Amino acid sequence: MSEKMCILNIFIGLMHCIILIDIDSYSGFMHIEDSRPLFLGFCGGAMYHIQVMLVTNWVGIIDAAMSKKKPAWSENFGMFTIVTCYIAEIIGGYLEFHTGEAAHMEAASNGNMRAAKYAWTSILAIAWCGIGIRYGKKLSDTLAAGGKKDGPNHQLRKIQKYIFALVLGGTLGSLQKLFLIPKFLGKNLLAKRR
């Protein structure tokens, strides 16, 4: 898993570097309606990918202790989440600029499409945060039971740090998106130029 995480983080860094070359699409290197949603979609999808990888491995550690195989439900739901989040982020990001009235305006995005994209990815992220809390707690309890009595060991602290970061970041990001949905519905969002 650490190799996959390393590759995903390199991928995210590369996508951010490409975006930062022309972040506001002023120089003409990246068109705000075509290439920018593609690169941002890859970055957004990779974040969900990391969340699913971590939680799926926690589920595998706890549930596969006896059968030596990860549960099929976590593998299937994980693959479903990864694929649909990449599709929602990349294709949804592209369609934001090319559907509804936004298709006839320069640098405008369709609020309904953005709201649908946010709703879908937020629901899946919150579901994985819930699974992460459940299995992260089980994993922490298992490590604490087998560890020293004088305090938590190094692995336990590391796992707890990952659980906290994943759940806090995933939940806050998803809630922010969910609270923005009413602001986007039925509107065209215009990019403000200086």
Buried (B, 14 or more C-beta within 10 A) or exposed (E): EEEEBEEBEEBBEEBBEBBEEBEEBEEEEBBBBEBBBBBBBBBBBBBBBBBBBBBBBBBBBBBBEEEEEBBEEBBEBBEEBBEBBBBBBBBBBBBBBBBBEBEEBEBBBBBBBBBBBBBBBBEBBBBBBBBBBBBBBBBBEBBBEEBEEEEBBEEBEEBBEBBEEBBEBBBEBBEEBBEBBEEBEEBBBEBEEE
